């Protein structure tokens, strides 16, 4: 395969392919998890945030294709950045799944307050209110870096920054309505994504 200027280095290509496989497995597990989600009803507070997320995924696929064909490739001279990205991708997925497993049945693909919903403050939720989104952003940053490609980086990160920002505001509003002062107090004790910072 050829990129517009050079032949894609074999090591870079293999890291990109490996990152693509990791992303595909991650998507498969996320999709399987969604099959068990309760049906949205009167308590659906999503405000189309799931659609925004889906659009971000579609844009990300374009970024991955750019990475695989070498369009927008960074001139790094080595494959260290790509391997760093792959490791970052895996760390982000691990953080996201730790949060998903902590929430259990309360983690859904749409913003939905379920009957008997509880405010969870265990695990990573002791430190931030949205650790699954922290993990997702780290993973998407890693995915973009794994291709060592400017377009991949932009198209894998920017859409998810927008999707996460919107989704967090929708979730915070729904949780404030559901839990009142308990969620307000929790919000005072924890940041959104990064402990002590944001």
ChimeraX attribute file (.defattr): number of C-alpha atoms within 10 A of each C-alpha:
attribute: neighborCount
match mode: 1-to-1
recipient: residues
	/A:1	11
	/A:2	11
	/A:3	16
	/A:4	11
	/A:5	10
	/A:6	10
	/A:7	11
	/A:8	19
	/A:9	15
	/A:10	11
	/A:11	14
	/A:12	24
	/A:13	21
	/A:14	16
	/A:15	20
	/A:16	29
	/A:17	17
	/A:18	16
	/A:19	26
	/A:20	21
	/A:21	12
	/A:22	17
	/A:23	19
	/A:24	12
	/A:25	12
	/A:26	15
	/A:27	13
	/A:28	12
	/A:29	12
	/A:30	14
	/A:31	12
	/A:32	11
	/A:33	15
	/A:34	14
	/A:35	11
	/A:36	11
	/A:37	15
	/A:38	14
	/A:39	12
	/A:40	15
	/A:41	10
	/A:42	9
	/A:43	13
	/A:44	14
	/A:45	18
	/A:46	18
	/A:47	14
	/A:48	14
	/A:49	22
	/A:50	15
	/A:51	13
	/A:52	18
	/A:53	19
	/A:54	15
	/A:55	14
	/A:56	21
	/A:57	18
	/A:58	14
	/A:59	18
	/A:60	25
	/A:61	15
	/A:62	15
	/A:63	25
	/A:64	26
	/A:65	16
	/A:66	21
	/A:67	31
	/A:68	23
	/A:69	18
	/A:70	28
	/A:71	19
	/A:72	19
	/A:73	23
	/A:74	15
	/A:75	9
	/A:76	11
	/A:77	8
	/A:78	12
	/A:79	18
	/A:80	15
	/A:81	19
	/A:82	26
	/A:83	22
	/A:84	15
	/A:85	26
	/A:86	26
	/A:87	18
	/A:88	22
	/A:89	26
	/A:90	21
	/A:91	17
	/A:92	25
	/A:93	24
	/A:94	16
	/A:95	19
	/A:96	23
	/A:97	19
	/A:98	17
	/A:99	22
	/A:100	18
	/A:101	13
	/A:102	18
	/A:103	19
	/A:104	11
	/A:105	14
	/A:106	21
	/A:107	19
	/A:108	20
	/A:109	18
	/A:110	22
	/A:111	24
	/A:112	23
	/A:113	23
	/A:114	19
	/A:115	8
	/A:116	7
	/A:117	13
	/A:118	12
	/A:119	15
	/A:120	15
	/A:121	15
	/A:122	11
	/A:123	14
	/A:124	18
	/A:125	21
	/A:126	15
	/A:127	18
	/A:128	23
	/A:129	25
	/A:130	22
	/A:131	26
	/A:132	27
	/A:133	23
	/A:134	20
	/A:135	24
	/A:136	23
	/A:137	23
	/A:138	21
	/A:139	27
	/A:140	29
	/A:141	25
	/A:142	29
	/A:143	33
	/A:144	29
	/A:145	30
	/A:146	33
	/A:147	37
	/A:148	30
	/A:149	26
	/A:150	20
	/A:151	23
	/A:152	30
	/A:153	25
	/A:154	18
	/A:155	23
	/A:156	28
	/A:157	26
	/A:158	17
	/A:159	21
	/A:160	26
	/A:161	17
	/A:162	13
	/A:163	21
	/A:164	23
	/A:165	14
	/A:166	16
	/A:167	24
	/A:168	18
	/A:169	13
	/A:170	17
	/A:171	21
	/A:172	18
	/A:173	14
	/A:174	19
	/A:175	20
	/A:176	16
	/A:177	13
	/A:178	17
	/A:179	13
	/A:180	12
	/A:181	11
	/A:182	12
	/A:183	18
	/A:184	14
	/A:185	11
	/A:186	18
	/A:187	15
	/A:188	8
	/A:189	14
	/A:190	20
	/A:191	19
	/A:192	21
	/A:193	21
	/A:194	14
	/A:195	15
	/A:196	11
	/A:197	9
	/A:198	9
